[in-house]
């Protein structure tokens, strides 16, 4: 999951480096939403499993 | 025209400072991981991604010119990082629950992460509030050597983190309390 997330971010930076602003912004939106989903999933996990 | 140019230069320098600060945080986290064998937990990785996203927003400013949308990326990412850090603080705030990782100057990484991300929110808000930087000028934004170097540093940090994640978590979900690669 994390590997996919970081790969998506790497692709986002790559498009920005190549000068494709809109494409990188769209990819950033996907990356950000994915990160938020992972975070919410983590919040939803019972505390006893995390400590 | 000259005044606008000066403000743009000032803003670009401030962006550069912010970016260097974020790089320092990320490099320190990675150095601690390698030297003290402190493996990052899933929340730590999410905080790292948050800092990387802040760096991305600043780099967009340096690459494509100063725009409110780029500052918005920084703000959203800093808020996300602060929420994740706050979550981790909340996990360890109860007495007897212990802490994750070592402390620097009496505070743990996640506490520093929260403080730094809130400072970034304040700094970015102040930086984006100067209206004159958005006025249209005939200055063409080219990718300077400095921007290229900053992009390569970001690439290096992301790729190193990806290698570390691969050895720690593989292709699946990362363990909540990792102890070995």
Interface residues (C-beta under 8 A of the other chain):
Chain A: X1 X2 X3 X5 X6 X7 X9 X10 X12 X13 X14 X16 X17 X19 X21 X24 X25 X28 X31 X32 X35 X36 X38 X39 X42 X43 X45 X47 X49 X50 X51
Chain B: X42 X43 X45 X46 X49 X50 X52 X53 X56 X59 X60 X63 X64 X69 X73 X76 X77 X80 X83 X84 X87 X91 X97 X98 X143 X151 X154 X155 X158 X159 X161 X162 X165 X166 X169 X170 X171 X172 X173 X174 X176 X177
